Amino acid sequence: MQRIDKLKEYLQAQPNDSFLQHALALEYIKLGDDAAAQPLFENVLAHDPTYIGSYYHLAKLLERTGNKDKAIATYEKGMQHAKAARDMHAYNELQAAWEDLTDY
């Protein structure tokens, strides 16, 4: 909980910091708290759609919680942003996860 408390403290000073929100969401996932992580990832992507790493983690969370269609859409949107950013590593990771989920 120390990391979570520290990240929350930092977020009070910088509430729109994508890195801090993403990091806090990952900490919640480590605790198995997808319900706390999801809105953080969604907020990151709503305010910073080029924060590509959040697409993968949000889509995986959506898969775990049974939201297959939303997960697929999230992977696809992430692939679009990764391609636009010429981040082929992220694109390939998103595509591989998308293919696993869609049985492509």
FIKEKE-963683 format. One record per residue (C-alpha): residue in one letter; x, z, y. Coordinates in steps of 0.5 Angstrom, whole numbers, plus 500, padded with zeros to 3 digits. Example, Ala and Ser with C-alpha at 12.3 -4.5 7.8 and 13.67 -1.06 7.14 Angstrom:
# residues 2
+------+-----+-----+-----+
! type !   X !   Z !   Y !
+------+-----+-----+-----+
!    A ! 525 ! 516 ! 491 !
!    S ! 527 ! 514 ! 498 !
+------+-----+-----+-----+
This chain:
# residues 104
+------+-----+-----+-----+
! type !   X !   Z !   Y !
+------+-----+-----+-----+
!    M ! 500 ! 500 ! 500 !
!    Q ! 506 ! 501 ! 505 !
!    R ! 507 ! 493 ! 506 !
!    I ! 499 ! 492 ! 507 !
!    D ! 499 ! 498 ! 512 !
!    K ! 505 ! 495 ! 515 !
!    L ! 502 ! 488 ! 516 !
!    K ! 496 ! 491 ! 518 !
!    E ! 500 ! 494 ! 524 !
!    Y ! 503 ! 488 ! 526 !
!    L ! 497 ! 484 ! 526 !
!    Q ! 494 ! 489 ! 531 !
!    A ! 499 ! 487 ! 536 !
!    Q ! 499 ! 479 ! 533 !
!    P ! 492 ! 478 ! 531 !
!    N ! 492 ! 471 ! 530 !
!    D ! 499 ! 470 ! 527 !
!    S ! 498 ! 466 ! 521 !
!    F ! 504 ! 468 ! 517 !
!    L ! 502 ! 475 ! 518 !
!    Q ! 495 ! 474 ! 515 !
!    H ! 498 ! 469 ! 509 !
!    A ! 503 ! 475 ! 507 !
!    L ! 497 ! 480 ! 508 !
!    A ! 493 ! 476 ! 503 !
!    L ! 498 ! 475 ! 498 !
!    E ! 499 ! 483 ! 498 !
!    Y ! 491 ! 483 ! 497 !
!    I ! 492 ! 478 ! 491 !
!    K ! 498 ! 483 ! 488 !
!    L ! 493 ! 488 ! 488 !
!    G ! 487 ! 484 ! 485 !
!    D ! 483 ! 484 ! 491 !
!    D ! 481 ! 477 ! 492 !
!    A ! 475 ! 479 ! 496 !
!    A ! 480 ! 482 ! 501 !
!    A ! 485 ! 476 ! 501 !
!    Q ! 480 ! 470 ! 501 !
!    P ! 477 ! 471 ! 509 !
!    L ! 485 ! 472 ! 511 !
!    F ! 487 ! 465 ! 508 !
!    E ! 480 ! 462 ! 510 !
!    N ! 482 ! 464 ! 517 !
!    V ! 489 ! 462 ! 517 !
!    L ! 486 ! 455 ! 515 !
!    A ! 481 ! 455 ! 520 !
!    H ! 486 ! 456 ! 526 !
!    D ! 492 ! 453 ! 523 !
!    P ! 490 ! 447 ! 518 !
!    T ! 497 ! 445 ! 518 !
!    Y ! 499 ! 452 ! 515 !
!    I ! 500 ! 448 ! 508 !
!    G ! 502 ! 454 ! 503 !
!    S ! 495 ! 457 ! 504 !
!    Y ! 491 ! 452 ! 501 !
!    Y ! 495 ! 453 ! 495 !
!    H ! 493 ! 460 ! 494 !
!    L ! 486 ! 460 ! 497 !
!    A ! 485 ! 454 ! 492 !
!    K ! 488 ! 458 ! 486 !
!    L ! 483 ! 464 ! 488 !
!    L ! 477 ! 460 ! 489 !
!    E ! 479 ! 458 ! 481 !
!    R ! 479 ! 465 ! 479 !
!    T ! 473 ! 467 ! 482 !
!    G ! 469 ! 461 ! 479 !
!    N ! 468 ! 456 ! 485 !
!    K ! 471 ! 450 ! 482 !
!    D ! 468 ! 445 ! 487 !
!    K ! 471 ! 449 ! 493 !
!    A ! 478 ! 450 ! 490 !
!    I ! 478 ! 442 ! 488 !
!    A ! 476 ! 441 ! 496 !
!    T ! 481 ! 446 ! 498 !
!    Y ! 487 ! 442 ! 494 !
!    E ! 485 ! 436 ! 497 !
!    K ! 485 ! 438 ! 504 !
!    G ! 492 ! 441 ! 503 !
!    M ! 494 ! 435 ! 500 !
!    Q ! 492 ! 431 ! 506 !
!    H ! 496 ! 436 ! 511 !
!    A ! 502 ! 436 ! 506 !
!    K ! 502 ! 428 ! 506 !
!    A ! 501 ! 428 ! 514 !
!    A ! 507 ! 433 ! 514 !
!    R ! 511 ! 429 ! 509 !
!    D ! 512 ! 436 ! 505 !
!    M ! 512 ! 432 ! 499 !
!    H ! 514 ! 439 ! 495 !
!    A ! 508 ! 442 ! 497 !
!    Y ! 504 ! 436 ! 496 !
!    N ! 506 ! 435 ! 489 !
!    E ! 505 ! 443 ! 487 !
!    L ! 498 ! 442 ! 490 !
!    Q ! 497 ! 435 ! 486 !
!    A ! 499 ! 438 ! 480 !
!    A ! 494 ! 444 ! 481 !
!    W ! 489 ! 439 ! 483 !
!    E ! 490 ! 435 ! 476 !
!    D ! 490 ! 441 ! 472 !
!    L ! 483 ! 443 ! 475 !
!    T ! 480 ! 436 ! 475 !
!    D ! 483 ! 434 ! 468 !
!    Y ! 485 ! 428 ! 472 !
+------+-----+-----+-----+
